[in-house]
Amino acid sequence: MSTAIQQRISILVIEDDAGDLGLIRAHVRLAGLRCIGDKDPVTWVPTLAEGVAAVTASRPDVVLLDLSLPDSAGLATVQAMRRVIPDVPIIVLTGRDDHQLAEAALRAGAQDYLVKGQFEHDALGRAIRHALVRQRLESRLRLFEAALNSAANGIVITDVNAAIEWANPAFTAMTGRTLAEAVGRTPGEVLKSGRQDAAFYQRMWATILAGQVWSGELVNRRKDGSVYDEALTISPVTDMNGRIQHFVAIKQDISERKATEERVQHLAHHDQLTDLPNRALLSDRLAQAVAQARRDRGTLALMFLDLDQFKPVNDTLGHDVGDLLLKEVALRLQACVPRESDTVSRLGGDEFVILLAQMDKAADAVVVAGKILAALQRPFAIGPHEIGISASLGIAVYPQHGEDVNRLLKNADTAMYHAKKAGRNCYRFFRALTEKAGG
């Protein structure tokens, strides 16, 4: 006898026939459900109303329920009792050997079905034991389902061919797809964004079909067409023989995390005021441009720009106006250097550096320098203020003026000071190859 049945159990019998009740008591004793000296486990009431009152007052372990009572009959009896005790096993007793009625009773919530006069004590004992075991299993299943339904991550169960069989509410919240819309279709059919190539999915399938867990990140598409970043883990579920029967996928929307990571990366490489590339990103791009020019035996130019008379703006109009002016300067510089291969960066203060990558000849830098000087000479409207400034530019060219990043930056800076000394609002190449302002 199992440990569960060795423990004392309580059985509520709802039966209006005293003779049938006597037989049930005898079967319970002969089935070993009542040990010598134990209190009678059977409690008896003759009507559904009294049964409802009894289970409300004291929850039994199992209910034996006659389908023909003075105050209720048929499936309505099962349904009424199930509403009161949704988690207590019910075994239906009836005088009719009707298989259709049996199936209907099971669908209504009964655990088992016995025909009066056609079962012995071992059948009743077995039915009660099995009902208790099934009830415990069903309780565990309900607990597991509740846990899966309340999980914050999306959970999807598919068959071996990836057809969706079940998904939790978090999946619906994440994707906009209801369970009804997803069942029978594959995750690829309802979520695929096209951002991953065929090789990506081939590697994934190779892993899970080998019985291994696959984890990775991908971009999926919601029902409304928007895309989101997803962290995905797929685990194969096998039978006792090791054959894969299902796949369980755990999905997490990591769009916010990815956006935060991208923002952190952006802030680490861009000036917070103007959003231009900062010194770190400029150095990286300049190193790549120098390496490319070295391979191609090409040329590039680096411009070091310093605003003329910027300090008086800060001193007289305040730093807020000065910051707005720097933002406007950044926009005009970017308009003068539209190629994607080029970079406009701010080192700090009123110092800017412009990288002109992949130039045909050094003289191309002169054209850009002229555009920048003309653009910055136009007055700036900052609130109620009209501000006039200019700039001094120094130009260093690879490879004539340096073959590494540091040397080019240093020589462009030196050339900028030559432009300052030459009267400002002009440009100079390193070593002042042309002495005339703008020449």
Beta strands, then each sheet from edge to edge (+ up, - down):
strand 1: 11-14
strand 2: 42-45
strand 3: 62-66
strand 4: 68-69
strand 5: 72-73
strand 6: 90-94
strand 7: 112-115
strand 8: 154-159
strand 9: 164-167
strand 10: 214-221
strand 11: 227-238
strand 12: 244-253
strand 13: 299-308
strand 14: 343-348
strand 15: 351-359
strand 16: 380-382
strand 17: 385-387
strand 18: 390-398
strand 19: 427-429
sheet 1: 2+ 1+ 3+ 6+ 7+
sheet 2: 4+ 5-
sheet 3: 9+ 8- 12+ 11- 10+
sheet 4: 14+ 15- 13+ 18- 19-
sheet 5: 16+ 17-
end
